[in-house]
Amino acid sequence: MKKSNYLKRMVMLGMFVALGVVISPILRVEGMCPMAHLINITCAVFLGPWYALLCALLIGIIRMAVMGIPPLALTGAIFGATLSGVFYKLSKGKIIAAVLGEIIGTGVIGAIVSYPVMTFFWGKEGLTWFFYVPSFIMGTLIGGSIAFFLLKNLEAAGLLTRMQESLRDQPAKEKEAA
């Protein structure tokens, strides 16, 4: 039997979502939200790709509903958050891989997917397939750099591994026969 840390992961996810909504207006211009990338990468490293996807989705929906921002909050973030977690997992825990996943997922894939969303559903005119790529990449580089330094410092202090382990399900300890 395992000891589940599901509640801890849900609380951590809730904290990431709340933090993401609060800090996202910092340095934000349309097509560039570096603080969202900081949250995406950090969440992906702590909780994995599926929690990072859920976190990005929830932050995007809340930001769209409360702040009235366009769907770029979703088109960019969901690909980056997911790939950040997948790359981190595939690389067996390399932080730079998580950052690269965010850059590729948001900066390239998310930016290209934003064109049809903004053109057909939002009514923007004069856009091209690569219109958002420069600003999305710039945003991911800024947010990714901050996340990289934050996570590297946590790793150097020995805190990153301890925090990750505390969020994983642990095998139940067998009672010793007396």
Contacts in CASP RR format, 6 or more apart in sequence:
PFRMAT RR
TARGET T0000
AUTHOR 0000-0000-0000
METHOD contacts of the structure
MODEL  1
MKKSNYLKRMVMLGMFVALGVVISPILRVEGMCPMAHLINITCAVFLGPW
YALLCALLIGIIRMAVMGIPPLALTGAIFGATLSGVFYKLSKGKIIAAVL
GEIIGTGVIGAIVSYPVMTFFWGKEGLTWFFYVPSFIMGTLIGGSIAFFL
LKNLEAAGLLTRMQESLRDQPAKEKEAA
1 172 0 8 1.000
2 169 0 8 1.000
2 170 0 8 1.000
2 171 0 8 1.000
2 172 0 8 1.000
3 169 0 8 1.000
3 170 0 8 1.000
3 171 0 8 1.000
3 172 0 8 1.000
4 169 0 8 1.000
5 166 0 8 1.000
5 167 0 8 1.000
5 168 0 8 1.000
5 169 0 8 1.000
5 170 0 8 1.000
6 169 0 8 1.000
8 166 0 8 1.000
8 167 0 8 1.000
9 47 0 8 1.000
9 51 0 8 1.000
9 167 0 8 1.000
12 46 0 8 1.000
12 47 0 8 1.000
12 167 0 8 1.000
13 43 0 8 1.000
13 47 0 8 1.000
13 51 0 8 1.000
13 54 0 8 1.000
13 55 0 8 1.000
14 55 0 8 1.000
16 39 0 8 1.000
16 42 0 8 1.000
16 43 0 8 1.000
16 46 0 8 1.000
16 47 0 8 1.000
16 55 0 8 1.000
17 55 0 8 1.000
17 58 0 8 1.000
17 59 0 8 1.000
17 62 0 8 1.000
19 39 0 8 1.000
20 35 0 8 1.000
20 36 0 8 1.000
20 39 0 8 1.000
20 59 0 8 1.000
21 59 0 8 1.000
21 62 0 8 1.000
21 63 0 8 1.000
21 66 0 8 1.000
23 35 0 8 1.000
23 38 0 8 1.000
23 39 0 8 1.000
24 33 0 8 1.000
24 35 0 8 1.000
24 36 0 8 1.000
24 39 0 8 1.000
24 59 0 8 1.000
24 63 0 8 1.000
25 67 0 8 1.000
26 34 0 8 1.000
26 35 0 8 1.000
27 33 0 8 1.000
27 34 0 8 1.000
27 35 0 8 1.000
27 142 0 8 1.000
28 34 0 8 1.000
28 35 0 8 1.000
29 135 0 8 1.000
30 69 0 8 1.000
30 70 0 8 1.000
30 72 0 8 1.000
30 135 0 8 1.000
31 72 0 8 1.000
31 114 0 8 1.000
31 132 0 8 1.000
31 135 0 8 1.000
31 136 0 8 1.000
31 139 0 8 1.000
32 135 0 8 1.000
32 136 0 8 1.000
32 138 0 8 1.000
32 139 0 8 1.000
33 73 0 8 1.000
33 139 0 8 1.000
34 139 0 8 1.000
34 140 0 8 1.000
34 142 0 8 1.000
34 143 0 8 1.000
34 144 0 8 1.000
34 146 0 8 1.000
35 143 0 8 1.000
36 56 0 8 1.000
36 59 0 8 1.000
36 73 0 8 1.000
36 77 0 8 1.000
37 80 0 8 1.000
37 102 0 8 1.000
37 106 0 8 1.000
37 139 0 8 1.000
37 140 0 8 1.000
37 142 0 8 1.000
37 143 0 8 1.000
37 144 0 8 1.000
37 147 0 8 1.000
38 143 0 8 1.000
38 144 0 8 1.000
38 146 0 8 1.000
38 147 0 8 1.000
38 150 0 8 1.000
39 55 0 8 1.000
39 56 0 8 1.000
39 59 0 8 1.000
40 52 0 8 1.000
40 55 0 8 1.000
40 56 0 8 1.000
40 77 0 8 1.000
40 80 0 8 1.000
40 81 0 8 1.000
40 84 0 8 1.000
40 102 0 8 1.000
40 106 0 8 1.000
40 147 0 8 1.000
41 84 0 8 1.000
41 98 0 8 1.000
41 99 0 8 1.000
41 102 0 8 1.000
41 143 0 8 1.000
41 144 0 8 1.000
41 147 0 8 1.000
41 148 0 8 1.000
41 151 0 8 1.000
42 147 0 8 1.000
42 150 0 8 1.000
42 151 0 8 1.000
43 51 0 8 1.000
43 52 0 8 1.000
43 55 0 8 1.000
43 56 0 8 1.000
43 81 0 8 1.000
44 51 0 8 1.000
44 52 0 8 1.000
44 81 0 8 1.000
44 82 0 8 1.000
44 84 0 8 1.000
44 85 0 8 1.000
44 88 0 8 1.000
44 98 0 8 1.000
44 102 0 8 1.000
45 84 0 8 1.000
45 85 0 8 1.000
45 88 0 8 1.000
45 93 0 8 1.000
45 95 0 8 1.000
45 98 0 8 1.000
45 147 0 8 1.000
45 151 0 8 1.000
45 160 0 8 1.000
45 164 0 8 1.000
46 163 0 8 1.000
46 164 0 8 1.000
46 167 0 8 1.000
47 55 0 8 1.000
47 167 0 8 1.000
48 85 0 8 1.000
48 88 0 8 1.000
48 89 0 8 1.000
49 81 0 8 1.000
49 82 0 8 1.000
49 83 0 8 1.000
49 84 0 8 1.000
49 85 0 8 1.000
49 86 0 8 1.000
49 88 0 8 1.000
49 89 0 8 1.000
50 82 0 8 1.000
52 81 0 8 1.000
52 82 0 8 1.000
52 84 0 8 1.000
52 85 0 8 1.000
53 78 0 8 1.000
53 81 0 8 1.000
53 82 0 8 1.000
55 81 0 8 1.000
56 74 0 8 1.000
56 77 0 8 1.000
56 78 0 8 1.000
56 80 0 8 1.000
56 81 0 8 1.000
56 82 0 8 1.000
57 74 0 8 1.000
57 77 0 8 1.000
57 78 0 8 1.000
59 73 0 8 1.000
59 77 0 8 1.000
60 73 0 8 1.000
60 74 0 8 1.000
60 77 0 8 1.000
61 73 0 8 1.000
61 74 0 8 1.000
63 69 0 8 1.000
63 73 0 8 1.000
64 70 0 8 1.000
64 71 0 8 1.000
64 73 0 8 1.000
64 74 0 8 1.000
70 118 0 8 1.000
70 122 0 8 1.000
71 114 0 8 1.000
71 117 0 8 1.000
71 118 0 8 1.000
71 121 0 8 1.000
71 122 0 8 1.000
72 114 0 8 1.000
72 117 0 8 1.000
72 118 0 8 1.000
72 132 0 8 1.000
75 110 0 8 1.000
75 113 0 8 1.000
75 114 0 8 1.000
75 117 0 8 1.000
76 105 0 8 1.000
76 106 0 8 1.000
76 107 0 8 1.000
76 109 0 8 1.000
76 110 0 8 1.000
76 111 0 8 1.000
76 113 0 8 1.000
76 114 0 8 1.000
76 136 0 8 1.000
77 106 0 8 1.000
78 110 0 8 1.000
79 105 0 8 1.000
79 106 0 8 1.000
79 109 0 8 1.000
79 110 0 8 1.000
79 113 0 8 1.000
80 101 0 8 1.000
80 102 0 8 1.000
80 104 0 8 1.000
80 105 0 8 1.000
80 106 0 8 1.000
80 107 0 8 1.000
80 109 0 8 1.000
80 110 0 8 1.000
80 140 0 8 1.000
81 102 0 8 1.000
81 106 0 8 1.000
82 105 0 8 1.000
83 101 0 8 1.000
83 102 0 8 1.000
83 104 0 8 1.000
83 105 0 8 1.000
83 109 0 8 1.000
84 98 0 8 1.000
84 99 0 8 1.000
84 101 0 8 1.000
84 102 0 8 1.000
84 105 0 8 1.000
85 98 0 8 1.000
85 101 0 8 1.000
86 101 0 8 1.000
87 97 0 8 1.000
87 98 0 8 1.000
87 100 0 8 1.000
87 101 0 8 1.000
87 104 0 8 1.000
88 94 0 8 1.000
88 95 0 8 1.000
88 97 0 8 1.000
88 98 0 8 1.000
90 97 0 8 1.000
91 97 0 8 1.000
91 98 0 8 1.000
95 148 0 8 1.000
95 151 0 8 1.000
95 152 0 8 1.000
95 155 0 8 1.000
96 148 0 8 1.000
98 147 0 8 1.000
98 151 0 8 1.000
99 144 0 8 1.000
99 145 0 8 1.000
99 147 0 8 1.000
99 148 0 8 1.000
102 140 0 8 1.000
102 144 0 8 1.000
102 147 0 8 1.000
103 137 0 8 1.000
103 140 0 8 1.000
103 141 0 8 1.000
103 144 0 8 1.000
106 136 0 8 1.000
106 140 0 8 1.000
107 133 0 8 1.000
107 136 0 8 1.000
107 137 0 8 1.000
107 139 0 8 1.000
107 140 0 8 1.000
108 133 0 8 1.000
108 136 0 8 1.000
108 137 0 8 1.000
110 132 0 8 1.000
110 136 0 8 1.000
111 130 0 8 1.000
111 131 0 8 1.000
111 132 0 8 1.000
111 133 0 8 1.000
111 135 0 8 1.000
111 136 0 8 1.000
111 137 0 8 1.000
112 129 0 8 1.000
112 130 0 8 1.000
112 132 0 8 1.000
112 133 0 8 1.000
114 131 0 8 1.000
114 132 0 8 1.000
114 136 0 8 1.000
115 127 0 8 1.000
115 128 0 8 1.000
115 129 0 8 1.000
115 130 0 8 1.000
115 131 0 8 1.000
115 132 0 8 1.000
118 124 0 8 1.000
118 127 0 8 1.000
118 132 0 8 1.000
119 125 0 8 1.000
119 127 0 8 1.000
151 160 0 8 1.000
154 160 0 8 1.000
154 163 0 8 1.000
155 161 0 8 1.000
END
